[in-house]
Amino acid sequence: MPPLSWNVNEIFYSVQGEGRHSGMPAVFLRLSGCSMGCSFCDTTYAFANGTPMNSLQILVELAKYPCKTVVVTGGEPTEQNLTALIGVLKSAGHIVHLETNGARDCDVSQADFICVSPKKNVSEKMLQKADIIKLVIGQNTDLKEIEKYYAYENEHTTLYFQPESNLQENIDLCLTLVKQHPSARLSVQLHKLLHVK
């Protein structure tokens, strides 16, 4: 039986720029492919470009960095064999953070941290598994529509408002939303403010 492989867009070492772990060093494992194709996506280059890598190749690449936290992102990770990938990473001693749009439900029980950022559609089961639900907010966002995510907040799951493209008008809108809904948090794209990858 041939070894499992994943289509990988890039692996790089940086700091987490969004959400609860903003500012924390992490190795980013960006998988290729996303069928959702959102117009405001800032990683459209990961929609198609990628290199097949097996588990050994991925682990060798990750071992080049001093950090054990790996952020599995995309593209959309759930469009590949994510459960097996998380298992490989955990078996090698990595702390696994997942970033997904949550459209596809899959077994992510071994992941240490799950960020679901809903877009055109989202699985209720994935929302229930999320540590954070990150809502990208822009001028065209239906603000009444996002209120449905308030029901998923609990002692485990926190809601984050993130301004689309860090535009000032979107930051202002997110600040208003956070002040109106104080159990939520603000997430700005720190890496863009710092001009780092």
C-alpha positions, 0 to 999 in steps of 0.5 A: 500500500503506498504511503499517504500523501497530501498536496502541500502549498507551503510550509513556513515558520512565522507567528500566528496573526489571528485569533486567540494565539495571535503573536505566538510562534508557529509552523504553518502547513498550508494545504492546497485546494479549496472549492469555496473560492471566496472573493475576499480570500487572501490565499487564493494562490493556495487554491490550485498550486501544490506539491504532493508530500508524504508523511515523512517528507512533511515531518522532515520539513517541520523538523527544520524549525524549533517550534512544535506548534503546527497550524494546518491551514489552506486552501481548505484542509478538510478537502484532503485526508485531514484526520490522517494528517493530524494523526501523523503530526500528533504521533510525531509530538506536534501540537496541532492547530487547525484552521478551516471554513467548517463546510465539511464535517470530519474527525478532528478530535486529535487536534489541540485547537480548532478555528472555524471561519464560516463562509458560504456554508458551514457544518453545525457539527464543526461549529460545535467542535470549534474552540473559536469561531472567526467571522470575517466582517466587511461592508457587505456582511449581513450583520443579522445573519452572523447573529446565528453564531452567537448560539455556539458560544460557551465556556469552550467556544469564543466568537471572534470578529475579524475585519476583512483586509484590515480596512479601517471601515471594517475595523470600525465595524468590528469594534462596534460589534464587539462592544455590542456583543462583549462576549466576543473578541476582536481579531486583526491580522497582526501579520499584515500589520507587521508585514510578515508572512 
